Amino acid sequence: MMDSGSQANPDDKIRFSRVWLYERESAKRDAREEQTISISRKALRSSYWANAIAIAATIIAIIAIVIDKSSG
């Protein structure tokens, strides 16, 4: 007599495989999203620094123009 409980049903194997693949893809997707968010945050910080440098350069240029006009 065979014990049917010891063997997995092919439908169960397919379902298990699909769940496993879905969880694996979900984990990969989550990792990609985290990486994208990290890159976005770095880009945002870089843009803040670029803006600050541009403002400082503008102020320095204005000061140089004012000094040049007052000495000339």
C-alpha atoms as one frame of an Amber mdcrd trajectory, in Angstrom:
protein
   0.000   0.000   0.000   1.370   3.429  -0.963   1.348   6.363   1.365  -0.085
   9.215  -0.726   0.774  11.781   1.944   4.512  11.381   1.429   4.458  12.499
  -2.190   3.792  16.060  -3.255   0.989  16.618  -5.672   2.261  18.089  -9.001
  -0.243  20.938  -8.638   1.202  21.713  -5.204   4.709  21.778  -6.681   3.583
  24.221  -9.361   1.866  26.426  -6.784   4.909  26.320  -4.512   7.172  27.190
  -7.448   4.998  30.136  -8.408   4.909  31.447  -4.853   8.669  31.019  -4.534
   9.286  32.842  -7.842   6.885  35.631  -6.863   8.630  36.107  -3.507  12.034
  36.101  -5.199  10.932  38.680  -7.787   9.358  40.736  -5.032  12.631  40.738
  -3.084  14.566  41.758  -6.210  12.061  44.527  -6.913  12.366  45.806  -3.335
  16.157  45.844  -3.605  15.989  47.768  -6.898  13.574  50.282  -5.372  15.885
  50.811  -2.396  18.818  51.352  -4.751  16.786  53.803  -6.842  15.768  55.749
  -3.739  19.397  55.866  -2.591  20.537  57.187  -5.967  17.719  59.747  -5.948
  18.719  61.004  -2.506  22.347  61.360  -3.600  21.253  63.276  -6.710  19.082
  65.569  -4.598  21.978  66.308  -2.220  24.245  66.967  -5.200  21.734  69.411
  -6.651  21.528  71.255  -3.323  25.317  71.587  -3.275  25.372  72.707  -6.915
  22.783  75.387  -6.148  24.716  76.579  -3.111  27.921  76.819  -5.141  26.113
  78.696  -7.927  24.681  81.184  -5.426  28.111  81.690  -3.842  29.692  82.234
  -7.281  26.998  84.783  -8.143  27.582  86.678  -4.907  31.346  86.687  -5.495
  30.827  87.963  -9.068  28.545  90.759  -7.839  31.086  91.766  -5.183  33.869
  91.784  -7.805  31.777  94.008 -10.099  30.954  96.421  -7.257  34.610  96.632
  -6.173  35.747  97.167  -9.775  33.229  99.981 -10.344  34.069 101.727  -7.053
  37.822 101.633  -7.721  37.542 102.755 -11.341
